Amino acid sequence: MIRVTTALLSVSDKTGLGELAQRLSALGVRLFATGGTAKFLRELHLEVLEVSEVTGFPEILGGRVKTLHPRIEGGILARRNLPEDMEDLKRHGIDPIDLVVCNLYPFEKKAKEGEQNLEVLVEEIDIGGVTLLRAAAKNWKHVVCVSSPSQYPELLAALEEHNGYFPEEKSLQWAIEAFARTSQYDSTIATYLSKVSVRSEDTLPPYLAIHLRKASSLRYGENPHQKGALYEDLSLDPEGFWKHLEVLAEGKELSFNNIYDVQAAYSLVREFQEPAVVIVKHNNPCGVAVHEDLAEAARFALEADPVSAFGGIVAMNRTVTKASVEVFGNLFLEVFIAPAYEEEALELLRRRKNLRILAAPLLSPASWDLKKIDGGFLLQENDGITASQEDLRVVTEVRPKENDLEDLLFAFTVAKYVKSNAIVLAKDRKTVGIGAGQMSRIDALRIAIAKAQGRERGAVLASDAFFPFSDVVEEAGKHGIRAIIQPGGSIRDEESIVACNRLGIPMVFTGVRHFRH
């Protein structure tokens, strides 16, 4: 156990500081503090010794130098079990410091706000605070290091329970958290400064640090023999919807695959402005529909492929209604996710055994897409482009009708989230057949047609990439496809255009490919 008799307080975020200091004082702990923190505490009529009084040296350079002094760092770093360390303290009149409470200048806040002025940014880089945390963390056997206001309640509870002593085991855990905090802080500074200081058309940062924090352990990874966990990204996109996720009914614990599939479903459903329902299985959409009535959208999405929907993930972009839940009857589902739920709908869903019910806001997508390879990462901008009617170029003699354009854009949006090679067949803004993840595009089409079971006649066809041959057009013509949307860009485009003209099928190019590996 670590005896706490002195505490150094130096905080930028003063959340909970008053109660912390008052209760520490009540335990007989002597308080030292830097200028702004000391002023705050004195206004609460607390007895506190300012750091400049401890060091005998004033804060200088406009507050840039406050705690970088042997009387502070020596008091923190001294090993209480080494007589020579304690003799050094005694010889130089240095008081041991048993508790360091410190949070850092808000550089991250300025970065999130998009501050570009380097003169402003450098003044938000903490030097002394990082040193205090690292010193206290290094000496965790003798000094308690508190790096976040969230730790205050546990700190006070432990000190009050143990009459001013703090468990050494917990001190080690908090030391690790402090090192993680300073690592994250420095990484954010390096990444952001490298981004704003290099003026280039390249939007990818020249230096990128990735900082992850374990959010939860998972039952296993993709397969039972693989361990798995969910890590929160503290460096790239800290406001991902997982940070705001509310679990309304847990059922079984969310699995690795569940989480990955939920991301896929929610990414697609938030693409649509109108009420939409997405069903995902094995990271591919198997049913998608848009309709002004959410229950109808659910019905159409389920009808697209009811066999694949078994054990699937359902995502909605509106408040879930009782009628939209009733569409699924007794079908086994793994997860339901939406922004909100009507109480009757929630009650109905909670009757299902092991169903996980999640609520999360429809936030903007992540900035980057990161893929792991051995010894490195592949980084790219997120695929944030969605085609509109203005982007379409009609390349055939026959032009698509107005209602064809709505279906074409709907199908192309869905294709963006289907593993390549991808073909999506749609009619009346609902999918009727999806072919995913094939090594050849013609095979993807044949799978989509097989899934459609006759509904492909009169449907539109979307492809995530260009046609290398005219075989897809020829096959589409045999099955009554009424219009085609694809990126274009093949050296054999003309062959597909000629085939469409011969078959009377209008075709439009988007100029944008949506490969999804």
N, C-alpha and C positions, 0 to 999 in steps of 0.2 A: 504493500500500500504506500502511496505517496502522500506525505503530510503537506498540506497547502496552508502556508501562513502569509505568503506575499503573492500578489497578482499584478501583472502588467496588462493594462487595457489600452488597445490602440485600434479603433474601428472606424471605418468609413460608413458602414451601414449600422445605424444605432438602434435597430429593431431589438426590443427586449433588453437594452443595455441598462435602463434604470432599475428594473426589477433584479437583474443579475447583480449589479453593484450593491444594491441595498441588502440583498440576502448574503452576499459575500461578507459585507461589513458586519452583519449580524453574527456571522460565524467567527468574527475576530480576524479576518483576513485584511492585511494592509494593502491599500490600493495605490499603484503607480499608474500614471496615464500620460499620453501625449497631449499636446495643447488643446486641440478641439474636443477630444474626449474628456479631458480634465475639466474644461469649461462646462460641458454638458452635465457632468456629475456634480460640480459645485453648485450649479443652479438647482440641483435636487437636495442641496444642503448636506452632501456627503463629504467626508474627510478624504482627501486624495492628494498625493504628492505628485507634482508634475515632473516629467522626465528631466527637464532642464534643471530642476532642483536636485535630482538624484545625481546627475552627471557633473553638475557645476558648470555646464556649458550651455548656452542658449541654442534654441533651434535657429538654423541659419539657411541661407539661400532660399528664402521664402517658404521654409518648411520642408525643403528637399532633404535636409539632414536633421534628423531628430534622435533616432535610437541607435545609430551606428557609433557606438561608444563602448569601450571596455567595461564600464560600470553596468551597462545593460547586457551586452553579449556575454560578458564574464559571469554575471549573475545567473544567466540562463544555462550556459554550457558547462558550468562547474559540476563535476561528478561528486556527489555527496559521499560516496564510499571510498574516495581516494584522499587520504590525508594531505597530500601535496597540493591538490586542487583547493581544498578548504583553507589551507595555509595561505595560498595565493590570495584568496578572497579576503582573509583577515588582514594580510599585510597591506593590501591596497584599499581597505575599508569598503569592500563591495558586499552589498546584501544579496543573498541568494534569491532568485525569483522562481517560485514553485509553479506558477500558472501563467500562461500567456494566452490572452484572448485577442485575436486579431483577424479582421477581414480587410480585404484589399481595395485599393482605389478602383472605381468602377470603369475600367477600360472596356470590358465587354459590353457595358451599356452604351458607351459611345460608338462602339463598332456596330452594334445592332441598329443604332439610330442612323448609321451610314455616314458618320463624321469622316470627312476627307482631309481636313486641315491637319497636317503633321504637327504643327506647333501646338495645337489643342490636344492632339492624341498623346504626345510625349509626356504632357503634364498629368495624364491619367495612368502613367506607368508607375506602379509602386515598387520601390527599392527596399526601403527599411522594413516594410511589412513582410515581404517575401523572406527577408533575412531572419526576422523574428520567428516566423513559422518554421523555417528550416532548422534554426538553432534549437528551438523547443522540441521539434520532432526528433532531431538527432539525439537529444538527451531525454528521450521518453521515459527512461527508468526513473528519472528524478523530477521531471517537469511535465505537467499536463498541457497539451497543446490543443486549443479550441479554435477552429478555423471557420466556423459558421454559427450564426444565431440559432440554427435548428438544434445545436448541441446543448444549448443553455439549460433546458429543463432536465436533461439527463445528468449534466454536470452537477447542478444544484441538488437534485435528488440523491445522488451518490454521496456528495459531501455532507449533506444533512443526516443521511442514514448512518454514515461511518464517522461522525464527529470530526469532520475536517480532513478526512483521508479519502483518497481516490484510488480505485483499483488499478494496479499496474497493467493488467491485461487489457483493460479498456484504454489506458493511456497509449499502448502500442497500436491499437486499432485506430485511434484518433491521429497518431503520428503518421500512419500510412495515409489516412485521409488528407492530412495536411500536405504531404509530399505530392499526392495526386492533385490537390488543389493548386499548388504552385506550378506543377508541371502543366496543368491545363491552362493556367493563367499565362505562362510564358509562351505556350504553344499558340494560344489565341493572338497574342501580341505579334509573334513572328509571322504568323499566317496573314493577319490583317495588314500589317505594315508592308509586307512584301506585295500585297495586292494593291494598296493605294499608292505606293511609292513608285511602282513600275508602270509607266504609261504605255499601254500596248493594246492592240486590237484583240489580243488573246485574252479571253475572259477566264481562262483557267489559271489559277494562281501559280506562280513559280515555285512557291514553297507551301506545302499543305501538311499540317499536323493533325492527326486523328486522335481524339481523346474519347474514350468510351468508359461508361460506368455500368457495372452489372445491375440491371434492374430486377431480374428474377431468374432463378434456376428453372429449367424445364424438365419434364419427365424424361425426355431424351431428344435427340436430334431428328434428322429425317427418318432414321430407323432406330429400333430399340437398342441396338448395340452401340450407338453413338451418343455421347453426352452432349447436352445442348443448354444454352442459356440465352436470355434476351439482354442485350446491352443498349443502354440509352446513349445516343450520340450527343456529346457535349460540345462538339467542335463544328460540325457542318450545318446541321439543321435542328437546333434545339427545340424548335416549336412544332415538331412533327405531331400528328394527331395522337400518337401513343402517349404523349406526355399529358394529354387531356382525357385519356380513355377512362370511362366509368363502367365498371362491371356491375350489371344489374342482376345477373344470376349466373353463377359460376359453372354449374354442372361439374363436369370433369375439368381438371386444370387444362388451360390452353396449351396445346402442343406446339412444337417448332413449325410443323406444317400448317397448323391452324393459323398461326400468326402470319406466316408468309402468304397464305391464301387470302386472309382478311385484307392485307395490304393491297393485293391485286384487285379484289372486289371493290374496295373503297376508292382506289385510284381511278377505276373506270366509272363508277357511279357518279363521282363528283364532276365528271366531264359534262354532264347534261344539266341544262337549265330547267327542263321540264321534269315532272315526277318520273323517276326511273327506278327499275329494279334490275339487279345483276345477280346471277347465280354463278359461282366459281367452283370448279373442281380441279384439283391438281394444278393450281395456278393458271388455269385457262378458263375464260368465261364459257359456260355451256348454254346459258340462256340470258338474253338481255332484251328489255323492252322499255319503251317510253310511252306514256299515256297520261292524259289529264286526270284520270281516275287511278290512284295508286293500286287499288285492288285489281283493276284490269291489267295494269302493267305487270303485276305479280303473276297473274294468270297466264299472260302471254309469254313471260320469261320461263315459266315452268313448262308450258306446252312445247317450247322449243326443243327440249331434250329432257323429258322427265326421268329417263333411266339414269343419265349422268348426274342429275340433280340429287340423287340419293347420296347422303353423306356430304352434301355440299355446304358452301358458305353463301348466305343471302345478305346482300347489301341494298339499302334503300337510301335515297337522298331527301326524303321527307319524313315527317313524323309518322311512325308506323300505326296504322289503323287496325281495328279488330278484323274488318273485312279483308284486308291485305294478308293477315295472318291465316285466316280461315282457308284461303286459297290452297295452302300447303297440306291441309288435312292432317293425316298421320305420318306424312313422309318424314323419314329420319333426316335431320339436319344437324350439322356440327356447331355452326355459329350464326347468329343474327347480329347485324350491326347497322345502326342508323343514327341520325342526329338526336332523335327523341322518340318516345313511345306514348301512345294513349294508354291510360290505365287499364282499360279493358283488354287491349292488345297485349300488354305486359302480363296481365293475369293469365291469359291464354297461353302465352309462350312459357311461362314459369311452370306450367303443368307438364311440360315435356321433360323427360328424364335426360339428364346430362347435357342439355342444350346450354351453350354459353350465350348470354345476351349482353351485348356491348353497346354503349352510346359514346359517340365522339363527334366533335364539330367537323364540318367540311372545310378543312384548312387547305391552303395552297400547297402544291406539291414541293418536294425537296428541290434544292438547287442543283445538286449533283447526284449522279448515279455512279456507284463505286462497286467494282467487282474484284474479288480476290484471285490472284494467281500465285503460284509458288514464288516466294521471294519478292513479291511486289503487289501492286494494285493497278487496275485500269480505271481511269477516271474520265467521265464525260459529263457534259451538261445533261440535265434531265430532258427527256423528249417532251417538251412543252407545247409543241405546235399542234393546233387543231385546224383542220381545213374548213374553209367557209366557201360559200357560193362564188365569191369574188376570186377565189384561188383556182377555180376549175377552168380547164381549157377543153372545149369540145373538139375532138379530133376526127370525128366521123361525119358522114354526110347527114345522117339522121341525128337530130338533137333530142336530148332527153326531155321528157315532160316535167312540169313544175313539181308534181308530187314525186316523180322519180328522183329529183335532186335531193329532196328531204331524206328519202330512203338511202340514197347513195352516200350522203354525208354521215348519216347514222351508222351505216355498215362500215364505213371507213374508220370512224371513231372506234368502233368495237375492234376492228382489225388491228388497231394500234396496240391493243392489250392481249392479243393472241400470239402465242409462240410461233415463230417463223419455221417453215413457210406457212403462211396463214391465208385462208380463204373464208370469207363471211358471206352468207346468203341471208338476205333480209327482205321483209315485206311489211308495209304499214308500220314502219319503225319498230319492228320486232325481229329478232333473229329466227330463222327457220332451219339453219344448218351451219355448223362451224367445223372447218377442218384445220387442225393445229399441229405444229411441230413436225412437219414432214420434210424429208430430204428433197422431194420434188414437188413443184407447185401443182402439177396435174393430179398427184396423189392426194394433196390437200383438198382439191376440188372434189374428187371422187368421194372422199370421206364426208365432206359437207353435204353432198347430194344424198349419200346414204343416210345421213342423219335427218335430212329434210323429209324423206319418205313421201315424195310426191309434191310437197309444198314448195319445191324449188321453182315450179312453173309460175311465171309471173313475178318472180323475185328478182332483186338486184344482186349483183356480185361485187364484193370489194376484195382487193388483194393488197397485202401490206407492201409488196414490191413489184417491180415490172415483170412482164411476161417475156421470158427469153425466147419463147416460141409461140406459134399461134394455136398450139394444141388446147390451151385453156379456153380460148374463144370458141373453137370448134366444139368442144365438149359442152360448153355452156349453151351453145345454139341447139344442141340435141335435146337439152332439158328445159327449153323454154325460158331461159334467163332474159329479162327484158331490158337490162342496162348494166353497164360495167363501169367501175371506178378503180383506177390504179395509178401509181406514181408516174409511169412512163420513164423513158430514159434508156431503153434497150436499143442496141444497134439493129435489132429486128422489130422495132416498134411498127414499122410500116406493114410487116406481114400480119400483125394482129389487127391493124386498122383496116386493111383490105378484107380480112376475114369478117370483121364486124360489118363492114359495108355490104358485103355479099349476103350476110345473114340478117341484115336490117336491125342490128343491135347498136344503140347509141353507146359511145364510150367517152369518158372524160379522164383527163390526166390532172393530177394534183401537183406534180413536181416535187413531192415530198415522200420519202420512203420511211417506213416504220418497222424495220427489222427489230425483233425482240428475241434475243437469244437466252 
